[in-house]
């Protein structure tokens, strides 16, 4: 049974609303921070404490408790991000006189290698939808745009008509932290997009909508629904590789590097604020080159 005090829930709600209004934090991050802080409040409740009773010592005890429960360093790092932002917000609101989280350091995390697809697998995935149907044409277009642009899935499904210049072949994206970037589409994706907008989208629904990729009811396609479609097409294409909602984004980045793209350009296209986030793809590309070398070189 939850031990979260209603007033603590109110404080968390105010904090999450602040993140949304002033920092443009995504819905997924909002939900994660809310969950992390409520779990912390559960722990505090067992100690007969409230959220604003937080001290450095209390936080240190909680981190030790998390370790004893076998919780991963990655989830602990996310909790620390949440509590640090909350404490900063609480100080500004005069709920706390000082920041008890200021001296806490996040655990060092091993860089996880993103799963990607081979160029042949991507080709098979793109060819899987039946483009004679309106839904198949929509899905093929979504996959083509995703692979051509490296967008996040959330950015793709929320894409609006006003963000795309068909004449220039560019997409204007407002990404994490309200940062704007321009991403080229490429001729193939642009061709599919024009075909979908002319023949597929009007046939899907007669309802007026600002969204490019819509359901048959004229509503916004959800992230979960699109992920289900990707898995369906991967199965049709006989793809055995591990998939995630960002698989085509990872493939976009890896294949660009394999073909000689500059890391700084890739950083701009992906919308990464820190180059170190982009550099993980160099390891993927390096491993791919080593694999090719061992397979095809006479002394590999």
C-alpha positions as CSV (number, residue, x, y, z in Angstrom):
1,X,0.0,0.0,0.0
2,X,1.3,3.4,-0.9
3,X,2.7,5.6,1.9
4,X,2.8,8.8,-0.1
5,X,1.2,11.7,1.8
6,X,-1.3,13.8,-0.2
7,X,0.7,16.9,0.4
8,X,3.8,15.2,-0.9
9,X,1.9,14.2,-4.0
10,X,0.9,17.8,-4.4
11,X,4.5,18.9,-4.2
12,X,5.5,16.3,-6.8
13,X,2.7,17.4,-9.1
14,X,3.8,21.0,-8.9
15,X,7.4,20.0,-9.7
16,X,6.4,17.9,-12.7
17,X,4.2,20.7,-14.0
18,X,7.1,23.1,-13.7
19,X,9.3,20.7,-15.7
20,X,6.7,20.6,-18.5
21,X,6.0,24.3,-18.5
22,X,9.5,25.7,-18.3
23,X,11.9,22.9,-19.5
24,X,9.8,21.1,-22.1
25,X,10.5,17.8,-20.5
26,X,8.9,14.8,-22.4
27,X,5.9,12.9,-21.1
28,X,8.1,9.8,-20.6
29,X,10.6,11.7,-18.4
30,X,7.7,13.3,-16.4
31,X,6.2,9.9,-15.7
32,X,9.7,8.5,-14.7
33,X,10.5,11.3,-12.4
34,X,7.0,11.1,-10.8
35,X,7.4,7.4,-10.3
36,X,10.9,7.8,-8.8
37,X,9.9,10.5,-6.4
38,X,6.8,8.5,-5.3
39,X,8.9,5.5,-4.6
40,X,11.2,7.7,-2.5
41,X,8.2,8.9,-0.6
42,X,7.1,5.3,0.1
43,X,10.5,4.8,1.7
44,X,10.2,8.1,3.7
45,X,6.8,7.0,4.9
46,X,8.2,3.9,6.4
47,X,10.7,6.1,8.2
48,X,7.9,8.4,9.5
49,X,9.3,11.2,7.3
50,X,7.8,13.5,4.6
51,X,9.3,14.7,1.4
52,X,10.5,18.0,2.7
53,X,12.2,16.3,5.6
54,X,14.8,15.3,3.1
55,X,18.4,15.8,4.3
56,X,21.7,14.7,2.8
57,X,21.9,11.9,5.4
58,X,18.4,10.7,4.5
59,X,19.3,10.6,0.8
60,X,22.5,8.7,1.5
61,X,20.5,6.1,3.6
62,X,18.0,5.8,0.8
63,X,20.8,5.2,-1.8
64,X,22.2,2.5,0.4
65,X,18.7,1.0,0.7
66,X,18.3,1.0,-3.1
67,X,21.6,-0.9,-3.4
68,X,20.5,-3.5,-0.8
69,X,17.4,-4.0,-2.9
70,X,19.4,-4.7,-6.0
71,X,18.2,-1.7,-7.9
72,X,20.3,-0.9,-11.0
73,X,22.9,1.9,-11.1
74,X,21.0,3.3,-14.1
75,X,17.7,3.6,-12.3
76,X,19.6,5.1,-9.3
77,X,21.2,7.7,-11.6
78,X,17.7,8.6,-12.9
79,X,16.4,9.0,-9.4
80,X,19.3,11.3,-8.5
81,X,18.5,13.4,-11.6
82,X,14.9,13.6,-10.4
83,X,15.7,14.4,-6.7
84,X,18.3,17.0,-7.6
85,X,15.9,18.8,-9.9
86,X,13.2,18.6,-7.3
87,X,15.5,20.0,-4.5
88,X,16.5,22.9,-6.7
89,X,12.9,23.6,-7.4
90,X,12.0,23.3,-3.7
91,X,14.7,25.8,-2.8
92,X,13.4,28.3,-5.3
93,X,9.9,27.8,-3.9
94,X,11.2,28.3,-0.4
95,X,10.1,24.9,0.6
96,X,13.7,24.0,1.5
97,X,16.3,26.4,2.9
98,X,19.2,24.6,1.2
99,X,19.7,21.8,-1.4
100,X,20.4,18.5,0.4
101,X,21.2,16.8,-2.9
102,X,24.0,19.2,-3.9
103,X,26.9,17.0,-2.8
104,X,25.5,13.7,-4.1
105,X,27.2,12.3,-7.2
106,X,25.6,10.1,-9.8
107,X,27.0,6.6,-10.2
108,X,29.2,6.0,-13.2
109,X,27.4,4.1,-15.8
110,X,28.8,1.8,-18.5
111,X,27.9,3.0,-21.9
112,X,25.3,0.7,-23.4
113,X,25.8,-0.1,-27.1
114,X,22.6,0.7,-29.0
115,X,21.2,-2.2,-31.1
116,X,21.2,-1.5,-34.8
117,X,20.2,-3.3,-38.0
118,X,22.3,-4.1,-41.0
119,X,21.5,-2.2,-44.2
120,X,20.0,-5.4,-45.7
121,X,17.7,-5.8,-42.6
122,X,16.6,-2.1,-42.9
123,X,15.8,-2.7,-46.6
124,X,13.7,-5.7,-45.7
125,X,11.9,-3.8,-43.0
126,X,11.1,-0.9,-45.2
127,X,9.7,-3.3,-47.9
128,X,7.5,-5.2,-45.5
129,X,4.3,-2.9,-45.4
130,X,1.7,-3.5,-48.1
131,X,1.7,-0.1,-49.8
132,X,-1.5,-0.8,-51.8
133,X,-3.4,-0.2,-48.5
134,X,-3.7,3.2,-46.9
135,X,-2.3,1.9,-43.6
136,X,0.5,0.2,-45.3
137,X,1.4,3.4,-47.2
138,X,1.3,5.3,-44.0
139,X,3.5,2.8,-42.2
140,X,6.0,2.6,-45.1
141,X,6.2,6.4,-45.1
142,X,6.8,6.5,-41.3
143,X,9.6,3.9,-41.6
144,X,11.2,5.7,-44.5
145,X,11.1,9.1,-42.7
146,X,12.4,7.5,-39.5
147,X,15.4,5.9,-41.2
148,X,16.1,8.9,-43.4
149,X,16.0,11.5,-40.6
150,X,17.0,9.7,-37.4
151,X,14.1,11.2,-35.5
152,X,13.0,10.0,-32.1
153,X,9.8,8.0,-32.3
154,X,8.0,10.6,-30.3
155,X,9.2,13.3,-32.7
156,X,7.9,11.3,-35.7
157,X,4.4,10.5,-34.4
158,X,3.9,14.1,-33.3
159,X,5.1,15.5,-36.7
160,X,2.8,18.3,-38.0
161,X,2.3,19.4,-41.6
162,X,3.7,22.9,-40.8
163,X,7.0,21.3,-39.7
164,X,7.8,19.9,-43.2
165,X,9.0,21.8,-46.2
166,X,8.4,19.5,-49.2
167,X,10.0,22.0,-51.5
168,X,13.3,22.1,-49.6
169,X,13.1,18.5,-48.3
170,X,13.6,19.5,-44.7
171,X,11.9,18.8,-41.4
172,X,11.9,21.3,-38.5
173,X,12.0,19.5,-35.2
174,X,11.5,20.9,-31.7
175,X,13.4,18.3,-29.6
176,X,14.3,17.8,-26.0
177,X,14.6,21.0,-24.0
178,X,12.7,22.9,-26.8
179,X,15.8,22.8,-29.0
180,X,15.1,23.3,-32.7
181,X,17.0,21.5,-35.5
182,X,16.5,21.1,-39.2
183,X,16.9,17.6,-40.6
184,X,17.0,16.7,-44.4
185,X,14.7,13.9,-45.6
186,X,16.4,12.6,-48.7
187,X,14.8,11.9,-52.0
188,X,13.4,8.4,-51.2
189,X,11.7,9.5,-48.0
190,X,10.4,12.7,-49.6
191,X,8.9,10.7,-52.4
192,X,7.1,8.4,-50.0
193,X,5.9,11.3,-47.9
194,X,4.5,13.1,-51.0
195,X,2.8,9.9,-52.1
196,X,1.2,9.4,-48.6
197,X,0.0,13.0,-48.3
198,X,-1.6,12.8,-51.7
199,X,-3.2,9.3,-51.7
200,X,-2.9,7.8,-48.2
201,X,-3.7,10.4,-45.6
202,X,-6.9,11.7,-47.2
203,X,-8.2,8.1,-47.6
204,X,-7.4,7.3,-44.0
205,X,-9.7,9.9,-42.5
206,X,-11.7,12.8,-43.7
207,X,-11.3,14.6,-40.4
208,X,-9.2,17.7,-40.3
209,X,-6.0,17.2,-38.2
210,X,-2.6,19.0,-37.9
211,X,-0.8,15.6,-37.5
212,X,0.8,14.0,-40.5
213,X,0.5,10.4,-39.4
214,X,-3.0,9.7,-38.3
215,X,-5.2,6.7,-37.5
216,X,-8.4,5.7,-39.4
217,X,-10.3,7.8,-36.8
218,X,-8.2,10.9,-37.7
219,X,-6.5,10.9,-34.3
220,X,-2.8,10.9,-33.4
221,X,-1.1,7.6,-33.7
222,X,0.4,6.5,-30.3
223,X,4.0,5.5,-29.7
224,X,2.8,2.1,-28.5
225,X,0.7,1.5,-31.6
226,X,3.6,2.4,-33.9
227,X,6.0,0.1,-31.9
228,X,3.5,-2.7,-32.4
229,X,3.6,-2.0,-36.2
230,X,7.4,-2.1,-36.3
231,X,7.5,-5.5,-34.5
232,X,4.8,-6.8,-36.9
233,X,6.8,-5.8,-40.0
234,X,10.0,-7.1,-38.5
235,X,8.3,-10.5,-38.1
236,X,7.0,-10.3,-41.7
237,X,10.5,-9.5,-42.9
238,X,12.1,-12.4,-40.9
239,X,14.3,-10.1,-38.9
240,X,15.9,-11.9,-36.0
241,X,17.9,-9.0,-34.6
242,X,16.9,-7.3,-31.3
243,X,14.5,-4.4,-31.9
244,X,13.6,-1.3,-29.8
245,X,11.5,1.7,-30.7
246,X,14.7,3.6,-31.5
247,X,16.2,0.8,-33.7
248,X,15.9,2.8,-37.0
249,X,17.3,5.9,-35.3
250,X,20.3,3.8,-34.3
251,X,20.6,2.4,-37.8
252,X,20.4,5.9,-39.2
253,X,23.4,7.0,-37.1
254,X,25.4,3.9,-37.5
255,X,25.0,3.7,-41.3
256,X,25.9,7.4,-41.7
257,X,29.1,6.8,-39.8
258,X,29.9,3.7,-41.8
259,X,29.6,5.8,-44.9
260,X,32.0,8.5,-43.6
261,X,29.7,11.0,-41.9
262,X,31.3,13.6,-39.6
263,X,30.5,13.0,-35.9
264,X,29.7,16.7,-35.3
265,X,27.2,16.6,-38.2
266,X,25.6,13.5,-36.8
267,X,25.3,15.2,-33.4
268,X,23.4,18.0,-35.0
269,X,21.1,15.6,-36.9
270,X,20.3,13.5,-33.9
271,X,19.7,16.6,-31.6
272,X,22.3,15.5,-29.0
273,X,23.3,18.3,-26.7
274,X,26.6,16.5,-25.7
275,X,29.0,15.0,-28.3
276,X,29.8,12.1,-25.9
277,X,26.2,10.8,-26.4
278,X,26.9,10.7,-30.1
279,X,30.3,9.0,-29.7
280,X,28.7,5.7,-28.7
281,X,27.9,5.1,-32.3
282,X,31.6,5.2,-33.3
283,X,32.0,2.0,-31.2
284,X,29.1,0.4,-33.1
285,X,30.6,1.4,-36.4
286,X,34.1,0.2,-35.3
287,X,32.7,-3.2,-34.3
288,X,31.0,-3.5,-37.6
289,X,34.2,-2.8,-39.5
290,X,36.1,-5.3,-37.4
291,X,33.5,-7.9,-38.1
292,X,33.7,-7.3,-41.8
293,X,37.5,-7.4,-41.7
294,X,37.5,-10.8,-39.9
295,X,35.0,-12.2,-42.4
296,X,36.5,-11.1,-45.6
297,X,40.2,-10.4,-45.2
298,X,42.4,-13.4,-46.1
299,X,44.3,-12.9,-42.9
300,X,41.3,-11.8,-40.8
